[in-house]
Amino acid sequence: MKSFLRMCLTALLVVFLGTAGGCGVGETDTTAWPRADQEIQQGSKQEELLVYCGAGLRKPMEEIAVMFQEETGVLVQFSFGGSAQCIGKILTVDKGDAFLPGDVAELKELIEREMIDRQKAVVFHVPVLAVPRGNPAGITGIEDLGAPGVKVVLGDPEANPIGKLADKVLKEYSIFDKVEPNVVARTATVNELFTYLALKQADAAIIWEDNLLGSEDVELIETAVLADYIKTVPVVSLKCSANPEMANRLVEFTAGEKAMAIWEKWGFKPVPKVE
């Protein structure tokens, strides 16, 4: 009997140790892409770049990183998060090679501190009014966000560009005071806004158009109001980069023709090239 119990305990310990090494949800927002478990020849060191990136840009940037590594052999290490979170990390550790926020206006503090080496405009970020599939609350425009009983979720204006944009729109159309009591959550990233809608935990949100690509759970409500609030996504290299030549090469690559095919695949519209 004791022998049997020892065998059972041993089996449980093996299972525990086999799973304990995995990261739990939310433990880290730093991702190596492709994953750093790829074999590296003994005695050689993998050349890397650290890129801070808005969470809503994750899908295209992960693909672009793969293509960049295939061309240069350089591994791109990402730190994803809200723009404010990314900027906070850059200012705190003074380390990293490049940064992509959801709106060029987010670069203001880095520009003032003279921390940017090279800057390129990449794609447009188009805001839209979105609702859960089927539009259960019957939303027809931004004015409906202030209607009694409507549950609204918005980005945190202190954390991300979509939150700043939403507040600006609501204030300029003089409906902020009506909508604010209906706000059930403010999120740190645009991806969280999408999740609220997909799970039908909110009736409406202002998100980016590209978030809707391929979605079966969230739909767009056509409104001309938001057409005046389109933003531009930039990519910049940082002066704190340990590899400025390769950081600048990544900037050019991210805004270049090869990468643009990936941006468009994920629903982004390219910024016209200035001749």
VENNORSUL-V640884 format. One record per backbone hydrogen bond with DSSP energy under -1.0 kcal/mol. CO is the residue of the C=O (numbers start at 1). NH is the residue of the N-H. If there is no record, write none. Layout:
CO_NH / CO_NH
This chain:
1_5 / 2_6 / 3_7 / 4_8 / 5_9 / 6_10 / 7_11 / 8_12 / 9_13 / 10_14 / 11_15 / 12_16 / 13_17 / 14_18 / 15_19 / 16_20 / 19_22 / 24_27 / 29_80 / 31_78 / 35_38 / 41_44 / 47_75 / 49_77 / 50_97 / 50_98 / 51_79 / 52_100 / 53_81 / 54_57 / 55_58 / 57_61 / 58_62 / 59_63 / 60_64 / 61_65 / 62_66 / 63_67 / 64_68 / 65_69 / 66_70 / 67_71 / 68_72 / 69_73 / 75_49 / 76_33 / 77_51 / 78_31 / 79_53 / 81_55 / 82_86 / 83_87 / 84_88 / 85_89 / 86_90 / 87_91 / 88_92 / 89_93 / 90_94 / 97_238 / 98_52 / 99_236 / 100_54 / 103_106 / 104_107 / 105_108 / 107_111 / 108_112 / 109_113 / 110_115 / 111_114 / 115_239 / 118_237 / 120_235 / 122_271 / 123_233 / 125_231 / 126_209 / 128_207 / 129_221 / 130_205 / 131_219 / 132_135 / 135_138 / 141_144 / 142_145 / 143_146 / 144_147 / 147_150 / 151_203 / 151_204 / 152_184 / 154_187 / 156_159 / 156_160 / 159_84 / 160_164 / 161_165 / 162_166 / 163_167 / 164_168 / 165_169 / 166_170 / 167_171 / 168_172 / 169_173 / 170_175 / 170_176 / 171_174 / 175_179 / 176_180 / 179_182 / 180_183 / 182_152 / 185_154 / 187_156 / 190_194 / 191_195 / 192_196 / 193_197 / 194_198 / 195_199 / 196_201 / 197_200 / 204_153 / 205_130 / 207_128 / 208_211 / 209_212 / 210_213 / 212_215 / 217_133 / 219_131 / 224_227 / 225_228 / 226_229 / 231_125 / 232_104 / 233_122 / 235_120 / 236_99 / 237_117 / 238_241 / 243_247 / 244_248 / 245_249 / 246_250 / 247_251 / 248_252 / 249_253 / 250_254 / 251_255 / 253_256 / 256_260 / 257_261 / 259_263 / 260_264 / 261_265 / 262_266 / 263_268 / 264_267 / 269_124
